């Protein structure tokens, strides 16, 4: 594994630049939409000097949506980076291999057949998504491991795509004979419509992401060692099965909890880590935070375009797919 830096500018400067880009996009997104807010009014609103309309738009509509978008983009990029690190496969993505579909199926079954109190919905939803994501995520992983040879990358990807298709089909079967109003909710989820855009959903998501991210910090060195072949990694003291299960669990929990709140959004976890590797060194201490910021930037940008640039708003997940699908094909050809 080569740890020689490939970056053209120092990592710290590049990282700060990404933070500034994200902050600028957040400001643009806060001011954009059918009910526009003037940029010069943002400081007054933050200091409690806005009128009722400004406060309502800012605190009840725009701000929670943008915070959610930032968290989800970061979580999906985090998951994609971990998955690609475990499998050494640049095509690994939570949406492509079925993790998001598993979370969606669990949410659909719960929403359609199990009554939940509206006040608790935002807190319970990430847990439901994580259970479904864990089942869907470990299935292709388990089936793609061969004794004495470890995980088979191509097998893992193909089984994951097959599982994603099967789970999506199962969801369609379930909702086809369900009440129309409930079907509309599932349809929004499938399109990646960022539906859970109020504070209870953010409060339900943040604790999980903090725990997952905190654990991941201590596993970055292990992730670096996993880039060697299995024999070398074992000789360096890595317990392959244990560490892969821990890291895979972190990736699944991050993506499934985010998908539970935001809907089915693919390709963020594919593009962000791949681009991060082009700008920073091969060490995951640099790749992961860079990818997380890129994921947040991608999703905030896509959401702003979906709400403000197009004449008719369309789901954010569709904007991401329009960009991500050609990139996926490009990776397929170059891999």
C-alpha positions, 0 to 999 in steps of 0.5 A: 500500500502506498502512503505517498501523498497524491494531493496537489495542495496541503491536506489542511488547506484542501479540507478548510476549502471544502468546509468553506464551500459547504458553508457557502452552499448552505447559505445559498440554500438557506436563501433559495426557494419559492419563499426567498430569504434575503442574505442580509437578513440571515444575521438578524434572524439568527439574533432573534430580530426576524419577523414571524414569516422569516423565522418560520421559513428559516427555523421550521422549513429551511434550517432543519432541511439543510441540517438533515441534508448535510448529515445524510450526505456525510453519513452516506459518504462515510458508509461508502468510504468504509465499504470501499475500504473493506472490499477494496472495490470502488463500486461499493455503495450503500444504495447499489449493494442493497443496504438502503433497500433493506432499510426501506423495506423494514420502514415500509413494513413498520409504517404500513402494518405497525401503528406508531405514535407520531411524536416517536416516529422520528426517534424510532425510524433510524432504529428500524432502518438500521435493523433492515440495513444490517440484515440486507448488508450482511447477506451479500457479505456473508455469501461472497466470502470464500474460505482461505480466499476472503471476500470476493469483490465481484461476487460481493457487488453482484450479490449486493445488486441482486439483493437490492433488486429483490428487496425493492421488488418485495417493497413494491409487492407489499405497497401494491395492495396498501392504503393509497395515503400510506403508499404516497409516503413510501413513494416519496421515500423511494424517490429520495424526497428528503421527507423527514425535514423537521427537528425530531428527525434530526434529533433522532439521527444525530446521536447515532451518527456521533456514536458511529463516527466516534467508533470509526475514528479508532478504526482508521488505522485498521482500515489502512492495514486492510488495504494490504492482501489478507496474509500481510494484514494478518501478519501485521496483527489484524483480526480480519473477520472481527475487524471487517464485521465491525467496520461493515456494521458501522457502514451499514448503521450509518447509511441505513439510519440516514436512509431511514430519515431521508429516503432512498438516495444512491451514488453519494457513497460511490462518488464521494470516496472515489473523488476524495482518493484523487485529491488526498493521500491513500491514508483513510485518516485523510480519505474519510473526512474528505469524503464526508465533506464531499458527500455533504456538499453533493447532497446540499447542492443537489437539494438546492438544485431540486428546490430552487433551480428547476421550475418544478421541484423534483426529489433530491434523490433523482438529481443525485441519480442523474449525476451519479448514474453516469459516474457509476458507468464510468467507474464500471468501464475503468475498473 
